[in-house]
Amino acid sequence: MQFQRNSQHEDRRRRVLTEELLGTADSTNRSKKGRQSVAARRARQAVYGTPAFATTYPRVSDLIPQRLSVLALLLLAGITAIAGLEALYVWMGDLAAMTTDGRVAAMDLDGEGSLAAWFSSLLLGLAAAVAWFIYRVRRHRQDDYHGRYRIWAWTAFCLVVMSIDEAGSLHEGFKELMTAATGERLFGDGSLWWVMAYALVLGIIGLRLLMQLKANFVATLSAFAAAALYVVAVFTQLGLVWPDRGAQSVMLEEGCEMGGNLLLLFALTLFARHVIFEAEGRLTERSKRRKASAGVSDSAQADAKSDSRPARTTTKRKATDLDNQKQPDAAPATVASRKKRRKQAAAVAEPDEQDRRLDEAHDAGNRKLSKKERKALRRQKQRLREQGLQ
């Protein structure tokens, strides 16, 4: 028994020693890692300086213009770029004579790999980035129980596909694929195939997107304008607007397409600005300030109206013939009130009159009192008794 007790005691001592050794090793490793992290941090500071400058990093939301004047200037710059590309297409005929193939591919609005295609692809790519930013912010909204913010992820995906299509002409490949699969070309060269596909996808997403954009009126108006320009571009592509006009049809189609892309980017940027203000609580402060300013202006207008009213004067006016005419009778309510006041005055004066008559009858001596005078006498005696008791 003593041997077993000693063995159990030795086992406990070995476990304690093992745990102490393991703990010492862990603390040593932690201290080594701590020294290494401190050394790495000092090395980074030696290259980039103090980490305090991390607070000056530009945020992603800083890339969204928040001043309307800046947005207006960017929109004007985009319109100027579109006008410049249209002008280059007009001058392409004069410059084509200097080339071997008789054309300048970079200036051709209808050609692939041109400046117009790059500009449209750039606009759609920027619009996709703005849509993804809106998705990243709106997903943190607490009252969006139905998850409507997911439409912005689908919008960003569709805009990326449209940007790739502008750069690589995916719609032309889709047109030829559907023509080979069905064996017929719809509406001329078969462009109706990709038009139907675009209309189906963009129609569904566009309707959901308008439900989100309705919070900002200018963004909604810009989205409608972009949709109208897209429709004009498609009709021109199908030959329904300005058919057989050559260069004019190309300029109208590509100009409307680039203008639609620009207005779409403008609408999404405006709504991104609205989302930033909403997330930071600046919309609530603005509404409160507007209400306060509206209340102050209303009170000021009321004061101004009261001050502008002419003061009533009590100057005497000359008598006219109308004053000599008989005034109409008073209202029934006024007549009734006058009668009531007269009865009250008579009731107050009645005891004095009765006292006077009783005094005259007493002075007469032998004259017999009438029934009315006897009642008055009894009432007078009763009043005298009441006064004596008081």
Summary of the structure (lengths in Angstrom):
residues: 390
radius of gyration: 48.8
end to end distance: 119.1
largest distance: 157.2
contacts: 924
relative contact order: 0.06
helix: 78%
strand: 0%
